[in-house]
Amino acid sequence: MKASDALRRAIPLLQDARIEDAARDARVLLAHALGIGHDRLTLKLPEEMTEPQERSYDEALTARIARQPVAQIIGRRLFWGQSFRVTRDTLDPRPETETLVAEALSQPFLKVLDLGTGTGCILLSCLKGMPMARGVGTDISDAALRVAIGNTRDLGLEARARFRIADWFSGVTGAFDLIVSNPPYIAAHEMPELAPEVRDWEPHLALTPGGDGLDAYRAIARGAGARLVPGGRLLVEIGPSQGLVVAELITGAGLSDVRVLPDLDGRDRVVAAVKAGLQDACGCA
C-alpha cells in the first residue's frame, strides 16, 4: 500500500472516532510509522509502505481511536523548541505552560527548583535558556523522574540538572532564586468533564490533588518562603479560574509583588510572586 493510500484511509477512521483534528493526527502518526520527521511526509507519500510500517500505522491508529494522546503513541512532544519524551507516567507538556517558561526566562537566575517536574520540560527549558543556571527537579513519581532523567540526557543537561523523589518541599535543602511548578490543580468534581485523552490516559496524580484542586498551592505557598533567597521568584501555573484564590494564598504566605499573568489566549495561566528583600547571593541547592 502506498503511504498516500494509507493516509486517505486513516483520516475517515479518526473522524468517525470524533478525533478533533483527524487529518493532522493521521499525518503525524503516519510519519511516526514511517520513521521520518513530519516535515518529510509529503515526499514519502507516493512510496510503498513495508509490512512492518503498515502494521505500525494500524497499531497507532487503533491507539488513537481509543483516545490515547498522540504524544504518548509516538513517545514525544515538542515544547519550547525541544523534543521531550512522554509516557503514561507523565503529564503531556502543553503549549500554555510555555507562558511560565517565558516568564521564568524574563529575568536572570542561577538556581531553580521545579516542583512536580514530570517530564522535566519546565526545568530543562529554563536551563536551556539560562546557560549559567543549575536546577533541581522533584516529583513524587519515580517513573516520572526516570522520564525526566532521560530527557536530561537527550538535551545534554546532565551536568546542570538533578532530580529527587519528594512530596513538594520534603527533603529539599538549600535556597533558590527561582521556584517553578505546574502542580495538579483540577478539582475532583471537574475530572469527569475532562477530554478522554486526559482523563483516561494521563496520570491522575499529575492532574488533581482531589477536593477543591488547591492543596498543591497551599503546600507550595507554605514552603516557598523558606526555600527562596531574598528577591527570589515563585512561578506557578494555574487553571484559568484560579488566579484570584491562588494569588491570595501566596500573598497570605508572606510573598510580595503577586501578579496573575495571562497565556497567549488571554486566560489566567501563571501566578508570579517575589520573596521580599534584596537578592545578593543564591543559596546552595
KATACOR-V510045 format. One record per pair of residues at least 6 apart in sequence whose C-alpha atoms are under 8 Angstrom apart, sorted by the first residue. I is the first residue (numbers start at 1). J is the second residue. D is the distance in Angstrom with one decimal. If there is no record, write none. Layout:
# KATACOR-V510045
I;J;D / I;J;D
This chain:
# KATACOR-V510045
1;48;5.5 / 1;49;5.7 / 1;54;7.9 / 2;45;6.8 / 2;46;6.0 / 2;47;5.4 / 2;48;4.1 / 2;49;5.6 / 3;30;7.8 / 3;44;7.0 / 3;45;4.7 / 3;46;6.3 / 3;47;6.0 / 3;48;6.1 / 3;49;5.9 / 4;45;4.6 / 4;46;6.0 / 4;47;7.9 / 7;26;6.5 / 7;27;6.9 / 7;30;7.1 / 10;26;6.1 / 10;61;7.3 / 11;22;5.7 / 11;23;5.5 / 11;26;5.9 / 12;22;7.7 / 13;65;7.8 / 14;22;5.3 / 14;26;7.5 / 14;61;7.6 / 14;64;7.6 / 14;65;6.2 / 15;22;5.5 / 17;65;5.7 / 19;65;7.5 / 19;67;7.8 / 25;70;7.1 / 26;61;7.6 / 27;38;7.4 / 27;41;7.6 / 28;38;6.0 / 29;57;6.7 / 29;60;6.5 / 29;61;7.4 / 29;70;7.5 / 29;74;7.2 / 30;41;7.9 / 30;57;6.0 / 31;37;6.1 / 31;38;5.4 / 31;40;7.9 / 31;41;5.8 / 32;38;7.7 / 32;57;8.0 / 32;74;6.4 / 33;53;5.4 / 33;54;7.5 / 33;56;5.4 / 33;57;5.2 / 33;60;7.8 / 34;49;7.8 / 34;53;5.8 / 60;73;6.5 / 63;73;7.2 / 64;70;6.8 / 64;73;7.7 / 67;196;6.2 / 67;197;5.2 / 68;197;5.5 / 68;201;6.2 / 69;197;5.4 / 69;198;7.8 / 69;201;7.4 / 71;77;5.4 / 71;86;6.4 / 71;92;7.1 / 72;86;5.8 / 72;87;5.4 / 72;88;6.7 / 72;92;7.9 / 75;85;5.6 / 75;86;5.0 / 75;87;6.3 / 76;83;6.3 / 76;84;5.4 / 76;85;4.6 / 76;86;5.2 / 77;83;5.6 / 77;84;5.3 / 77;85;6.6 / 77;86;6.6 / 77;92;7.4 / 77;93;6.8 / 78;84;6.2 / 79;93;6.7 / 79;94;7.4 / 79;95;6.8 / 79;98;7.5 / 79;121;7.1 / 80;98;6.4 / 80;125;6.5 / 82;125;7.9 / 84;119;7.1 / 84;121;6.9 / 84;151;6.0 / 85;119;6.9 / 85;147;6.6 / 85;148;7.9 / 85;150;7.5 / 85;151;6.1 / 86;92;6.5 / 86;119;6.7 / 86;147;7.3 / 87;147;7.6 / 88;201;6.4 / 88;202;5.7 / 88;203;6.5 / 89;141;7.9 / 89;143;6.1 / 89;144;5.4 / 89;202;7.1 / 89;203;5.8 / 90;118;5.3 / 90;119;6.0 / 90;144;5.5 / 90;147;7.8 / 90;202;6.8 / 90;203;6.4 / 90;206;7.3 / 91;118;6.3 / 91;119;7.2 / 91;202;5.9 / 91;203;6.7 / 91;206;6.2 / 91;207;7.7 / 92;202;7.4 / 93;119;7.7 / 93;121;7.0 / 96;263;6.1 / 96;264;7.4 / 96;269;7.5 / 97;122;7.9 / 97;182;7.7 / 97;237;7.1 / 97;269;7.9 / 98;122;8.0 / 99;262;7.8 / 99;263;5.7 / 99;264;7.6 / 99;269;7.3 / 99;270;7.3 / 100;122;8.0 / 100;180;8.0 / 100;235;6.9 / 100;236;7.3 / 100;237;6.7 / 100;269;7.9 / 100;270;6.2 / 101;122;6.3 / 101;125;7.0 / 101;126;6.2 / 104;126;6.9 / 104;178;7.7 / 104;180;8.0 / 104;235;7.4 / 105;126;6.6 / 105;129;6.7 / 105;130;7.2 / 108;130;7.3 / 109;130;7.4 / 109;133;6.4 / 109;177;6.0 / 109;178;6.5 / 110;130;8.0 / 110;132;6.4 / 110;133;4.2 / 110;134;6.2 / 110;176;7.8 / 110;177;6.7 / 110;282;7.0 / 111;133;5.6 / 111;134;5.1 / 111;135;5.4 / 111;175;8.0 / 111;176;5.1 / 111;177;5.7 / 111;178;6.4 / 111;282;6.9 / 111;283;7.9 / 111;284;8.0 / 111;285;7.3 / 112;123;7.5 / 112;133;7.5 / 112;134;6.5 / 112;135;4.6 / 112;136;6.4 / 112;176;5.6 / 112;177;6.4 / 112;178;4.7 / 112;179;5.6 / 112;180;7.4 / 113;123;7.6 / 113;135;5.7 / 113;136;4.9 / 113;137;5.9 / 113;138;7.9 / 113;176;6.6 / 113;178;6.4 / 113;179;4.7 / 113;180;6.2 / 114;122;7.3 / 114;123;5.8 / 114;135;7.5 / 114;136;6.2 / 114;137;4.7 / 114;138;6.3 / 114;179;6.0 / 114;180;4.9 / 114;181;5.5 / 115;137;6.1 / 115;138;5.2 / 115;139;6.5 / 115;168;5.9 / 115;169;7.8 / 115;179;7.6 / 115;180;6.4 / 115;181;5.0 / 115;182;7.5 / 115;183;7.4 / 116;137;7.2 / 116;138;5.5 / 116;139;4.4 / 116;140;7.1 / 116;168;7.1 / 116;181;6.4 / 116;182;6.8 / 116;183;6.1 / 116;206;7.9 / 117;123;7.1 / 117;137;5.4 / 117;138;5.6 / 117;139;5.7 / 117;144;8.0 / 117;145;7.6 / 117;148;7.5 / 117;181;7.3 / 117;182;7.7 / 118;139;6.6 / 118;144;5.2 / 118;145;6.5 / 118;147;7.6 / 118;148;6.4 / 118;206;7.9 / 119;144;6.4 / 119;145;7.2 / 119;147;5.7 / 119;148;4.5 / 119;151;7.1 / 120;137;7.0 / 120;145;8.0 / 120;147;7.9 / 120;148;4.7 / 120;149;7.8 / 120;151;7.1 / 120;152;7.7 / 121;148;7.8 / 122;180;7.8 / 122;181;8.0 / 123;135;6.9 / 123;136;7.7 / 123;137;6.8 / 123;180;7.9 / 124;152;7.0 / 124;157;7.5 / 124;161;7.6 / 127;133;6.0 / 127;134;6.7 / 127;135;7.3 / 127;157;7.9 / 127;160;7.7 / 133;160;7.2 / 134;160;4.6 / 134;161;5.9 / 135;160;6.3 / 135;161;4.9 / 135;162;6.4 / 135;285;7.9 / 136;161;5.7 / 136;162;4.8 / 136;163;5.5 / 136;164;7.6 / 136;285;7.6 / 137;161;7.4 / 137;162;6.3 / 137;163;4.7 / 137;164;6.5 / 138;145;7.7 / 138;163;5.6 / 138;164;5.0 / 138;165;5.6 / 138;166;5.5 / 138;167;7.7 / 138;168;7.2 / 139;145;6.5 / 139;164;6.8 / 139;165;5.3 / 139;166;5.5 / 139;167;6.6 / 139;168;7.4 / 140;165;5.4 / 140;166;5.3 / 140;167;5.4 / 140;168;7.9 / 141;165;6.9 / 142;165;6.6 / 145;163;6.9 / 145;164;7.5 / 145;165;7.7 / 149;163;7.5 / 152;158;5.7 / 152;161;7.3 / 166;172;7.4 / 168;219;7.1 / 168;220;6.9 / 169;220;7.7 / 169;223;6.5 / 173;227;7.5 / 173;285;6.1 / 174;227;6.6 / 174;283;5.9 / 174;284;5.0 / 174;285;4.3 / 175;226;7.6 / 175;227;4.6 / 175;228;5.3 / 175;229;5.8 / 175;282;6.6 / 175;283;4.4 / 175;284;5.8 / 175;285;5.9 / 176;227;6.1 / 176;228;5.0 / 176;229;5.9 / 176;232;6.9 / 176;282;6.0 / 176;283;5.9 / 176;284;7.4 / 176;285;6.9 / 177;228;5.7 / 177;229;5.6 / 177;230;7.9 / 177;231;7.2 / 177;232;4.1 / 177;233;6.1 / 177;282;6.0 / 177;283;7.9 / 178;228;7.0 / 178;232;5.6 / 178;233;4.8 / 178;234;6.0 / 178;235;7.8 / 179;224;7.6 / 179;228;7.4 / 179;232;8.0 / 179;233;6.3 / 179;234;4.8 / 179;235;6.3 / 180;234;6.0 / 180;235;4.8 / 180;236;5.7 / 181;235;6.5 / 181;236;4.9 / 181;237;6.4 / 182;236;5.8 / 182;237;4.8 / 182;238;7.3 / 183;206;6.9 / 183;207;7.7 / 183;216;6.3 / 183;217;7.6 / 183;236;7.5 / 183;237;7.1 / 183;238;8.0 / 184;205;6.9 / 184;206;5.0 / 184;207;4.4 / 184;208;4.6 / 184;209;5.9 / 184;213;7.2 / 184;216;6.7 / 185;207;6.3 / 185;208;5.3 / 185;209;6.6 / 185;213;4.6 / 185;214;6.0 / 185;216;7.2 / 185;238;6.8 / 185;239;6.7 / 186;207;5.9 / 186;208;4.7 / 186;209;7.3 / 186;210;7.5 / 186;212;7.6 / 186;213;5.0 / 186;239;7.4 / 187;208;6.2 / 187;209;7.3 / 187;210;5.8 / 187;211;5.7 / 187;212;4.6 / 187;213;4.0 / 187;214;7.7 / 188;208;6.7 / 188;209;7.7 / 188;210;4.7 / 188;211;5.3 / 188;212;6.6 / 188;213;6.8 / 189;211;7.8 / 191;199;6.7 / 191;208;7.9 / 192;199;7.2 / 209;215;6.3 / 209;216;6.8 / 214;246;7.7 / 217;246;6.7 / 217;249;7.4 / 218;249;6.7 / 221;249;6.5 / 221;250;5.2 / 221;253;5.8 / 222;253;6.0 / 224;234;7.4 / 225;253;7.7 / 225;254;7.5 / 225;255;7.2 / 225;275;6.5 / 228;275;6.7 / 229;275;7.2 / 229;279;6.6 / 229;281;7.6 / 229;282;6.3 / 229;283;6.8 / 230;275;5.4 / 230;276;5.7 / 230;277;4.5 / 230;278;5.5 / 230;279;5.0 / 230;280;7.8 / 231;274;5.9 / 231;275;5.1 / 231;276;5.6 / 231;277;5.2 / 231;278;5.2 / 231;279;4.6 / 232;274;5.6 / 232;275;5.5 / 232;279;6.8 / 233;272;7.1 / 233;273;5.7 / 233;274;4.5 / 233;275;6.4 / 234;272;5.7 / 234;273;5.1 / 234;274;6.1 / 234;275;8.0 / 235;270;6.6 / 235;271;5.8 / 235;272;4.6 / 235;273;6.6 / 236;270;5.5 / 236;271;5.4 / 236;272;6.7 / 237;269;5.6 / 237;270;4.4 / 237;271;6.5 / 238;246;7.9 / 238;268;7.3 / 238;269;5.2 / 238;270;5.6 / 238;271;7.1 / 239;268;7.2 / 239;269;6.3 / 240;267;5.6 / 240;268;4.8 / 240;269;5.9 / 241;268;7.1 / 242;268;7.8 / 243;260;6.0 / 243;268;6.2 / 243;269;7.5 / 243;270;7.6 / 243;271;6.7 / 244;260;7.8 / 246;271;7.3 / 247;258;6.3 / 247;259;7.2 / 247;260;7.2 / 247;271;6.4 / 250;258;7.5 / 250;273;7.5 / 251;258;6.7 / 254;275;7.7 / 255;273;6.1 / 255;274;5.7 / 255;275;5.0 / 255;276;6.6 / 256;273;5.8 / 256;274;5.2 / 256;275;6.1 / 256;276;6.2 / 257;272;7.7 / 257;273;5.4 / 257;274;5.8 / 258;271;7.0 / 258;272;5.6 / 258;273;4.3 / 258;274;7.0 / 259;271;5.7 / 259;272;5.2 / 259;273;6.4 / 260;268;6.4 / 260;269;7.3 / 260;270;5.8 / 260;271;4.5 / 260;272;6.4 / 261;268;5.8 / 261;269;5.9 / 261;270;5.1 / 261;271;6.2 / 261;272;7.4 / 262;268;4.3 / 262;269;5.1 / 262;270;6.7 / 263;269;5.5 / 263;270;7.8
